[in-house]
Amino acid sequence: MTTTIETDLKDVLARLDQRFDRLEQRLDKIDSDITDLKINQVRMEEKLSGQINALDERLSGQISVLDEKVTGFGKRLENQEFTNRGIFIALIKGKVRSCCNF
């Protein structure tokens, strides 16, 4: 049993052209979407870069303030150690004198 299909070659070519046109439109849309995504990616990278720089500047300022505070604590601690040493020596001398009756 054989089946004979009679189609005009023009009709087949016309259908193929229509399909190719639709495929081209889809590819154009995909290209447009990819371009939009790339533009958005660049914008996001710029935005993040700006935020990172701002955060870095804030942290640098806070680190400087903390460094100054630590330096201030160190100086106060040195003064306190000097004072304590003097008091300790005075106490020891007082004990030695009272013990040995100098």
C-alpha positions in Angstrom: 0.0 0.0 0.0 1.6 3.2 -1.1 0.5 6.7 -0.2 0.9 9.5 -2.5 1.4 12.9 -1.1 0.9 15.8 -3.4 2.1 19.1 -2.1 3.3 22.0 -4.0 7.0 22.7 -3.3 6.1 26.4 -2.9 3.8 25.5 0.1 6.6 23.5 1.7 9.1 26.4 1.2 6.6 28.9 2.5 6.0 26.9 5.7 9.8 26.5 6.2 10.3 30.2 5.7 7.6 30.9 8.4 9.3 28.6 10.8 12.7 30.1 10.2 11.2 33.6 10.7 9.7 32.6 14.0 13.1 31.0 15.1 14.8 34.3 14.1 12.4 36.3 16.1 13.0 34.1 19.1 16.8 34.3 18.7 16.5 38.1 18.5 14.4 38.2 21.7 17.0 36.0 23.4 19.8 38.3 22.2 17.9 41.3 23.5 17.4 39.6 26.9 21.1 38.6 27.1 22.0 42.3 26.4 19.6 43.5 29.1 21.1 41.0 31.6 24.6 42.1 30.8 23.6 45.7 31.3 22.0 44.9 34.7 25.0 42.9 35.7 27.3 45.9 35.0 25.0 48.2 37.0 24.8 45.8 39.9 28.6 45.4 39.9 29.0 49.2 39.9 26.5 49.5 42.7 28.2 46.8 44.8 31.6 48.4 44.2 30.3 51.7 45.4 28.8 50.1 48.5 32.0 48.2 49.2 34.1 51.4 48.9 31.7 53.2 51.2 31.8 50.4 53.8 35.6 50.3 53.5 35.8 54.0 54.2 33.5 53.7 57.2 35.4 50.8 58.6 38.7 52.6 58.1 37.4 55.6 60.1 36.2 53.3 62.9 39.5 51.5 63.0 41.3 54.8 63.3 39.1 55.9 66.2 39.6 52.5 67.9 43.3 52.8 67.4 43.3 56.2 69.1 41.3 54.8 72.0 43.7 51.9 72.5 46.6 54.3 72.4 44.9 56.4 75.0 44.3 53.3 77.2 47.9 52.3 76.8 49.1 55.7 78.1 46.7 55.6 81.0 47.8 52.1 81.9 51.5 53.2 81.8 50.7 56.0 84.2 48.7 53.7 86.5 51.6 51.2 86.5 54.1 54.0 87.4 51.8 55.1 90.2 51.3 51.6 91.5 55.0 50.9 91.4 55.7 54.0 93.5 53.0 53.0 96.0 54.3 49.5 96.2 57.8 50.7 96.8 56.6 53.1 99.5 54.7 50.2 101.2 57.7 47.9 101.1 60.0 50.6 102.5 57.4 51.3 105.2 57.2 47.6 106.1 61.0 47.2 106.0 61.5 50.2 108.3 58.8 49.1 110.7 60.1 45.6 110.7 63.8 46.5 111.2 63.1 49.7 113.1 65.2 52.0 110.9 
